[in-house]
Amino acid sequence: DGNDINVPRCENECDLTTTLETYRLLTETGTFYTDASMRSGKTYTLLCKQTGYAFLPTVHEDLKQITCTDGVLSTPPDCYGKCSINDLTTYHNELTVDDIVDEGLGDAATEDEKTSYASGYFTADLSLNRMRPATTIQVTCKDEKLAETDKTTSYEVTCGLDAAPVTLQRCYDTCASADLNQYVNTNTLIKAKDDHSSDLPEKVPYFTVIDHICQDGSYMMKSTAVTSVWKCGSGGGFRLNDGVTQDEADSAVCVAIPTLATEIPASTGYQTYQFKVTLPTDRDMTVNILSVEIQNEAGDLLEDISVDVASDHEYTVTRTVDVADDELKLGESLQVVGIIIELDPGVESVAITGSVTGPFYAGPPAVASDSITFSVVGQSVSLGWKDGFTTTWEGITGDNYVPVFSVQVHEGSDFLTAIYTAATLAELVAITSITEELKPLTEYTVSIATSTSHGIGASESFNFKTGHNKLVLEAVDSESPTERTVNIELGASSLAGEHQVKYTLTPGIHEAEQSVDITFAEASSVHNMDFTTLQPLTAYEFTATIFTTEGIPSETESVSFSTGPTPPPALEAAQITFTDTEFTIDLQDINAGYKYYVVVSKEVDSVWEVVSNQEFGPGADKKRDTTQTITFENLEPYTTYKVEVSTEGTVDGTAIRSLPQSIQFTTHACETTTLTETGVTVGLKDSDATPADHYSPDANVVFVLTCEDGKILDEKDPATNAYTESVTAQTTCTAEGWAAVTPCIEKAEASSSGLSTGAIIGIAVAGALVLLLLIILLLCICGCCRRSGGTTENGTSKNYSPRDNEKKEEEAPATELNAVVVEDQKEEEPDIPAKEASDSGSRHSVEAKIEMTDEPAAEEAEQKV
């Protein structure tokens, strides 16, 4: 009919050779397919071929098939062997199988599925089939018995994927571990022989062997003959382990081990040290330790220490060593070798193999009482160490035994002033002073304690007392160059009373130390020490030290001073000569080495006003004294002056001036020559005596003035207006000078005085006009001279004028005194050239006289000021 024809495709068959080695194929009809090949499109049910093998429970039915598709077989599930189970038919009453823990169905399996797989595993007598792979069952012992291996009341058994056999454990009766406590003390632990790390359970499985062990290294077994003491037997009770006697079981208890402290203990003093014996704080008192035996390393028994069971667990023992064989620096090593314990009945000695502990070191000795000397000066203290001191200590110093020293300074016995630490002998002997500030007149104690790194040693004390504070010294100035007073005061903290003072004064007779006892009525009293034979212009140093009654000196105090020069001799009136405008003074004892200062002052309104201050070098003659005369001019009449003369010398580069010698005088008011120069002769009324050159004011002394021949007094009679022609007049000296005096005139002049008044006036006017013309002419001449070339650089004339010196003298102020030296006082003024020569010769001559005063008759030099 024209329809297409479908021709079936040819497909390949599947080879079953390998598959049939592992699986059997079940057809739909329930027969087994055995051909070596399988047509494509066919499906058969799979069964594990090997007996005891099966698919895992997780393999569902639809997976337990094999299909051929065009020559390719589907992947079949794996077959696993079942696990065989040991036969427990004889002991079936001891255990039960509670349930299937896991039969490999996976989380998706229902409880019904799990129950169905559990059926048929066991028969009533526990004979059972093989367990399917990947299946776990739980087994429980009956009557609270324990499994033989797991030691638990229930356990699990699992069949793996390797078909390995599984074993069901037998269930046994148990022993109560508490039953063993009656056989041990609290120091002794009971442990399963094969598990010392775990605590013994309350129920111990059958056949379990029990060991006795000590809880830690602080305990030891009294007897080590046996340690596996017990075994859990049938019927649920313990019995002695095989071969163990009851005595051995009784000795298998732990006792505390006494130990020595492992740390190095502290030495307690010279030759002694302490060590500690320690017992565990949780030891069982049912085994009483009566004593502990201690030996040294050599095995010599040193101590047998009694132990009080009711006391603490630590016992301190003080040991004294013999220093004869260097035990100090070598030390002792100790070990516990045994204990004595109390048994019921009797006692027993237990040997202990203890480790050697140490060495232990006793303390070093004290510093010998004669090792130190103290040198005290005031509050400064020096320490001196005895010869051989270090050698003694080097003998007891070892590699591990180095003495250390602590030096403490106490005020009295309580207050700590200073502390020094010396780690070596060298550091100790390097302490040579106490650097802290100490109090004066105070008792101090120095304690030196010895020790090592192992502990303390011994101590020795020394005492010293400090001295006074330094004296307070003051040198008092003196007018005398040969005398000085030194004031001495006690320093702070020193008390009143008698004190020994030693002093020196250098240079001089007191250079050697002098000793004197000085009594101070009060602590603030001042003692004056006078020295009256000193040398002028000398530097002195006074030193003084005060001592305590024990002979302890203070620090030395000193004061320096210098004496001044020898002052000039007292000024006497005979040395001063004066007029109304000048005075002359003779300076005596002008010595080489001294300067002289002359200060002249005048009194102005009760105040001294210095008008001259002159310095004069020393005389040139070092062997003899000289006298120098000095004149001061331009004084004011009737004025009181004071002259002060002092000397000055040098000590160590410092100038020292003496106190001045002084004298006062009042210049005269009147000079007689002032009258005689007016052409009169001066006489004294009612006296034939020759008038003096100068007078002071005195109204009772009347002077008679007589005109020279040919002269009369310029005095007229008022009535006649004619000259009286008298030739004598009188005057007195007043504070302002001479009283008014009528001058003398020529008698001829008086005769021509008859001109009329108009004539006299005309003459006077004419004279005035002539004088005015002369002045104008003189000014013109002076202007021309200034414009001439005969001048100096500053415009003054080069030509010498005899009035030059007079002008200079007139221009000099009356109060300014300038020194000019002349050889002699001349009566007449020489001409200018002669005067210049005289001045030059005079100055040279005076300098020569000052330098040349070997002869006593040397002329006195006069110096005008």
Salt bridges, closest charged atoms under 4 A:
GLU11 OE2 - ARG9 NH2 2.46
GLU61 OE2 - LYS64 NZ 3.37
GLU94 OE2 - ARG170 NH2 2.96
GLU111 OE2 - LYS114 NZ 3.93
GLU144 OE1 - LYS203 NZ 2.87
ASP173 OD1 - LYS145 NZ 3.88
ASP199 OD1 - LYS191 NZ 3.02
ASP211 OD2 - HIS196 NE2 2.85
ASP242 OD2 - LYS231 NZ 3.22
ASP242 OD1 - ARG239 NH1 3.17
GLU303 OE2 - ARG319 NH1 3.68
GLU314 OE1 - LYS276 NZ 3.89
GLU332 OE1 - ARG319 NE 2.84
GLU348 OE1 - LYS222 NZ 3.73
ASP370 OD2 - LYS386 NZ 2.71
GLU411 OE1 - LYS439 NZ 3.34
GLU550 OE2 - LYS465 NZ 3.49
ASP580 OD1 - HIS694 NE2 3.71
GLU615 OE2 - LYS595 NZ 3.23
GLU636 OE2 - LYS602 NZ 2.74
GLU644 OE2 - LYS642 NZ 3.84
GLU648 OE1 - ARG657 NE 3.61
GLU671 OE2 - HIS694 NE2 3.72
GLU708 OE1 - LYS711 NZ 3.77
GLU806 OE1 - ARG803 NH1 1.66
GLU810 OE2 - ARG803 NH2 3.63
GLU829 OE2 - LYS835 NZ 3.97
ASP839 OD2 - LYS835 NZ 3.23
GLU859 OE1 - LYS849 NZ 2.88
